[in-house]
Amino acid sequence: MDFRLSDELRLLRETVRRLAREKIAPRAAEIDETGEYPEDVFQAFKEAGLLGICHPEEYGGSGLGTLGLCLAVEEVAKYCCASGLILLLTKLSTSAIALGGSEDQKQKYIRGTCEGTRRGCFCLTEPGAGSDAAGISTRAERRGDYYVLNGTKCFISGAPVADFFVVVAKTNPGAGHRGVSVFVVDGGTPGLSIGKVERKMGVKGVPVSEVILEDCRVPAGALVGVENEGFKLVMSSLNSVRPVVAARGLGLAEGALQYAVEYARQRRAFGRPLSDFQGLRWMMAEMAMEIEAARWLVYRAALIVDEGRVGREAAPYFSIAKAYASEVAVRTAHRALQILGGYGYMKDYPMERFYRDARQLMIVEGTSEIQREIISRAIVDGTLNWL
Ligand SMILES: Cc1cc2nc3c(=O)[nH]c(=O)nc-3n(C[C@H](O)[C@H](O)[C@H](O)COP(=O)(O)OP(=O)(O)OC[C@H]3O[C@@H](n4cnc5c(N)ncnc54)[C@H](O)[C@@H]3O)c2cc1C
């Protein structure tokens, strides 16, 4: 067992760390304040060649895998969780295509993503179905060489700035999860439009909106993988992205602790720096223990993805990493805010933003409760291999 990162991964981490400090940290508060998508951050990622970290070189990526993407997202999320999501979307929007798409689809959408000429989003959730993914009602009907899509998706990250949409729909509505298929729809296709753009609590730099499909005609070639076998593809895609969501939590927690420690060293009360008080020192120790545990869960989960294991048998490991790291992010932001006292609550300091941003992580890509369902199912079934 080797806990050291390769030279390539260490170099990647250093590059992103520098970019995050120089270009993202100074923008983070403003991104949150305006709620505008940070095009400059996207362009900085593009110039630094960071939009294809996890994708193979044959499609224009760097071939550094999910672990590479997690390391990069961790560095970025130390300062700005929304910018971390921009990197995450390079995988979320393409994972179904990477796992089940045709060569043409990979050349078009994965290469486009790596080169920064295309931006995608992943459209699963609907007003009537979130956790219950098989309960979606968006319909795709085959008519000759076309499919016609009808339905409404909601809470779709990055949809207002996307130019391709990976849409999950029912091709056999009576067959439950056996009637689900995945499509990739180009922006500008007649019948596809952006609906309500949500006003949300945090992660404000990445807009979230409805995606409306009204008699939206797509060629048969827009089907990703095999008709009616899309549910497995969707679950595997979500599995493969969960370590990256967890990495956003890990980075956010590290950033919050780092800020709180620096603050506690400077701020004085009762004639001493706050960092002298045992009550706060132990709080910092708790945070550090949890962050360290989260780090290894996240890296291990990423390595499992990079071994090509993204199916049901590996699912609990992704769920453990995702649930734990996102909850560590929430707990750490909560404690770090407390260390800043009244200043933690004020917008002139970053902690209230960390606190709001962290809360998103326990909901997206499967809530904490759904992760516990996946984990407990594997425990009861006896399929967790360390039991
Ligand atoms: C900021 C943001 C961005 C998002 N981005 C995307 C995106 O890009 N693409 C996309 O498709 N979706 C996206 N989502 C949607 C997200 O994945 C869903 O909100 C999430 O899966 C939960 O679904 P829901 O909101 O319908 O809640 P529900 O499924 O209605 O759940 C409500 C509550 O019930 C609990 N619950 C549900 N079922 C069970 C159960 N079996 N056991 C125990 N508890 C249960 C849940 O954990 C939750 O606490 C985003 C959401 C947010 C907030």
The ligand as an SDF file (V2000), in Angstrom:
LIG
                    3D

 53 58  0  0  0  0  0  0  0  0999 V2000
  -27.8720   23.2620   -5.6880 C   0  0  0  0  0  0  0  0  0  0  0  0
  -28.3710   22.0050   -6.3050 C   0  0  0  0  0  0  0  0  0  0  0  0
  -27.8360   21.5630   -7.5050 C   0  0  0  0  0  0  0  0  0  0  0  0
  -28.3230   20.4060   -8.1090 C   0  0  0  0  0  0  0  0  0  0  0  0
  -27.8180   20.0120   -9.3190 N   0  0  0  0  0  0  0  0  0  0  0  0
  -28.3810   18.9550   -9.9630 C   0  0  0  0  0  0  0  0  0  0  0  0
  -27.9590   18.5840  -11.2860 C   0  0  0  0  0  0  0  0  0  0  0  0
  -27.0300   19.1610  -11.8580 O   0  0  0  0  0  0  0  0  0  0  0  0
  -28.6130   17.5770  -11.9140 N   0  0  0  0  0  0  0  0  0  0  0  0
  -29.6370   16.9010  -11.3260 C   0  0  0  0  0  0  0  0  0  0  0  0
  -30.1900   16.0110  -11.9630 O   0  0  0  0  0  0  0  0  0  0  0  0
  -30.0620   17.2270  -10.0720 N   0  0  0  0  0  0  0  0  0  0  0  0
  -29.4610   18.2240   -9.3920 C   0  0  0  0  0  0  0  0  0  0  0  0
  -29.8750   18.5610   -8.1190 N   0  0  0  0  0  0  0  0  0  0  0  0
  -30.9650   17.8180   -7.5200 C   0  0  0  0  0  0  0  0  0  0  0  0
  -30.5440   16.9080   -6.3670 C   0  0  0  0  0  0  0  0  0  0  0  0
  -29.8310   15.8230   -6.8560 O   0  0  0  0  0  0  0  0  0  0  0  0
  -31.8160   16.5300   -5.6180 C   0  0  0  0  0  0  0  0  0  0  0  0
  -32.2930   17.6970   -4.9720 O   0  0  0  0  0  0  0  0  0  0  0  0
  -31.5910   15.4160   -4.6170 C   0  0  0  0  0  0  0  0  0  0  0  0
  -31.2940   14.2150   -5.2760 O   0  0  0  0  0  0  0  0  0  0  0  0
  -32.7940   15.2090   -3.7000 C   0  0  0  0  0  0  0  0  0  0  0  0
  -33.9710   15.1310   -4.4270 O   0  0  0  0  0  0  0  0  0  0  0  0
  -35.2440   16.0380   -4.0010 P   0  0  0  0  0  0  0  0  0  0  0  0
  -34.7640   17.4330   -3.8850 O   0  0  0  0  0  0  0  0  0  0  0  0
  -36.3430   15.7580   -4.9360 O   0  0  0  0  0  0  0  0  0  0  0  0
  -35.6070   15.5390   -2.5590 O   0  0  0  0  0  0  0  0  0  0  0  0
  -36.5360   14.2750   -2.1830 P   0  0  0  0  0  0  0  0  0  0  0  0
  -36.1350   13.1000   -2.9770 O   0  0  0  0  0  0  0  0  0  0  0  0
  -37.9420   14.7160   -2.2210 O   0  0  0  0  0  0  0  0  0  0  0  0
  -36.0990   14.0410   -0.6690 O   0  0  0  0  0  0  0  0  0  0  0  0
  -36.5830   14.8640    0.4000 C   0  0  0  0  0  0  0  0  0  0  0  0
  -36.0060   14.3140    1.7050 C   0  0  0  0  0  0  0  0  0  0  0  0
  -36.4230   12.9590    1.8870 O   0  0  0  0  0  0  0  0  0  0  0  0
  -35.3060   12.1190    2.0430 C   0  0  0  0  0  0  0  0  0  0  0  0
  -35.5610   10.8180    1.4360 N   0  0  0  0  0  0  0  0  0  0  0  0
  -36.0080   10.5420    0.1850 C   0  0  0  0  0  0  0  0  0  0  0  0
  -36.0630    9.2220   -0.0130 N   0  0  0  0  0  0  0  0  0  0  0  0
  -35.6420    8.6400    1.1230 C   0  0  0  0  0  0  0  0  0  0  0  0
  -35.4440    7.2950    1.5650 C   0  0  0  0  0  0  0  0  0  0  0  0
  -35.6940    6.2590    0.7490 N   0  0  0  0  0  0  0  0  0  0  0  0
  -34.9970    7.0770    2.8060 N   0  0  0  0  0  0  0  0  0  0  0  0
  -34.7190    8.1080    3.6400 C   0  0  0  0  0  0  0  0  0  0  0  0
  -34.8730    9.3990    3.2990 N   0  0  0  0  0  0  0  0  0  0  0  0
  -35.3170    9.6630    2.0560 C   0  0  0  0  0  0  0  0  0  0  0  0
  -34.1660   12.8470    1.3510 C   0  0  0  0  0  0  0  0  0  0  0  0
  -32.9040   12.4330    1.8240 O   0  0  0  0  0  0  0  0  0  0  0  0
  -34.4820   14.2880    1.7200 C   0  0  0  0  0  0  0  0  0  0  0  0
  -34.0010   14.5520    3.0150 O   0  0  0  0  0  0  0  0  0  0  0  0
  -29.3630   19.6770   -7.4800 C   0  0  0  0  0  0  0  0  0  0  0  0
  -29.8680   20.1160   -6.2450 C   0  0  0  0  0  0  0  0  0  0  0  0
  -29.3860   21.2480   -5.6580 C   0  0  0  0  0  0  0  0  0  0  0  0
  -29.9490   21.6730   -4.3290 C   0  0  0  0  0  0  0  0  0  0  0  0
  1  2  1  0
  2  3  1  0
  2 52  2  0
  3  4  2  0
  4  5  1  0
  4 50  1  0
  5  6  2  0
  6  7  1  0
  6 13  1  0
  7  8  2  0
  7  9  1  0
  9 10  1  0
 10 11  2  0
 10 12  1  0
 12 13  2  0
 13 14  1  0
 14 15  1  0
 14 50  1  0
 15 16  1  0
 16 17  1  0
 16 18  1  0
 18 19  1  0
 18 20  1  0
 20 21  1  0
 20 22  1  0
 22 23  1  0
 23 24  1  0
 24 25  2  0
 24 26  1  0
 24 27  1  0
 27 28  1  0
 28 29  2  0
 28 30  1  0
 28 31  1  0
 31 32  1  0
 32 33  1  0
 33 34  1  0
 33 48  1  0
 34 35  1  0
 35 36  1  0
 35 46  1  0
 36 37  1  0
 36 45  1  0
 37 38  2  0
 38 39  1  0
 39 40  1  0
 39 45  2  0
 40 41  1  0
 40 42  2  0
 42 43  1  0
 43 44  2  0
 44 45  1  0
 46 47  1  0
 46 48  1  0
 48 49  1  0
 50 51  2  0
 51 52  1  0
 52 53  1  0
M  END
$$$$
